[in-house]
């Protein structure tokens, strides 16, 4: 396997890959914010609960990714 392919496979475990995952997850927060706004306007409790659970999942996902980013430290796959 070529060196470039090996680095590409390690992208997910790199700082760059983690930052990309965090950005993608945070982008999902925009959709959840729209859901919450719509649920409040329509006074739909079930949709509000669904959007709140989704928001908690996003916050948890970001926390996990942040922890992973801190663990990576200096041993970045793409830099080494």
C-alpha positions as CSV (number, residue, x, y, z in Angstrom):
1,X,0.0,0.0,0.0
2,X,1.3,3.4,-0.9
3,X,2.3,6.0,1.8
4,X,-0.4,8.4,0.7
5,X,-3.1,5.7,1.1
6,X,-1.8,4.8,4.5
7,X,-2.0,8.5,5.5
8,X,-5.5,8.8,4.1
9,X,-6.7,5.8,6.1
10,X,-5.3,7.5,9.3
11,X,-7.1,10.8,8.5
12,X,-10.0,9.9,10.8
13,X,-7.6,9.6,13.7
14,X,-5.7,12.8,13.0
15,X,-6.2,16.3,14.3
16,X,-7.4,17.4,10.9
17,X,-10.0,14.6,10.7
18,X,-11.2,15.3,14.2
19,X,-11.6,19.0,13.5
20,X,-13.6,18.1,10.3
21,X,-15.8,15.7,12.4
22,X,-16.4,18.5,14.9
23,X,-17.3,21.0,12.2
24,X,-19.7,18.5,10.6
25,X,-21.3,17.7,14.0
26,X,-21.6,21.4,14.8
27,X,-23.2,22.0,11.4
28,X,-26.0,19.6,12.5
29,X,-26.8,22.0,15.3
30,X,-28.2,24.5,12.8
31,X,-30.8,21.9,11.8
32,X,-31.7,21.2,15.4
33,X,-32.0,24.9,16.1
34,X,-34.5,25.2,13.2
35,X,-36.4,22.2,14.6
36,X,-36.6,23.7,18.0
37,X,-37.8,27.1,16.6
38,X,-40.5,25.4,14.5
39,X,-41.6,23.2,17.4
40,X,-42.0,26.2,19.7
41,X,-43.9,28.2,17.0
42,X,-46.3,25.3,16.5
43,X,-46.4,24.4,20.2
44,X,-45.6,20.8,19.3
45,X,-44.3,19.2,22.4
46,X,-43.2,15.9,20.8
47,X,-41.1,17.6,18.2
48,X,-39.6,19.8,20.9
49,X,-38.6,16.8,22.9
50,X,-37.1,15.2,19.7
51,X,-35.1,18.3,18.9
52,X,-33.9,18.6,22.5
53,X,-32.7,14.9,22.5
54,X,-31.0,15.6,19.2
55,X,-29.3,18.7,20.7
56,X,-28.1,16.7,23.6
57,X,-26.7,14.0,21.2
58,X,-24.8,16.7,19.3
59,X,-23.4,18.2,22.5
60,X,-22.3,14.7,23.6
61,X,-20.7,14.0,20.2
62,X,-18.8,17.3,20.3
63,X,-17.6,16.5,23.8
64,X,-16.3,13.1,22.8
65,X,-14.6,14.6,19.7
66,X,-13.0,17.3,21.9
67,X,-11.7,14.6,24.3
68,X,-10.3,12.7,21.3
69,X,-8.6,15.9,20.1
70,X,-6.9,16.4,23.5
71,X,-5.8,12.8,23.5
72,X,-4.1,13.1,20.1
73,X,-1.7,15.6,21.3
74,X,1.5,15.6,19.4
75,X,1.2,12.1,17.9
76,X,-0.7,13.3,14.8
77,X,-0.8,10.6,12.1
78,X,-0.7,13.1,9.1
79,X,2.3,15.1,10.5
80,X,4.5,12.1,11.3
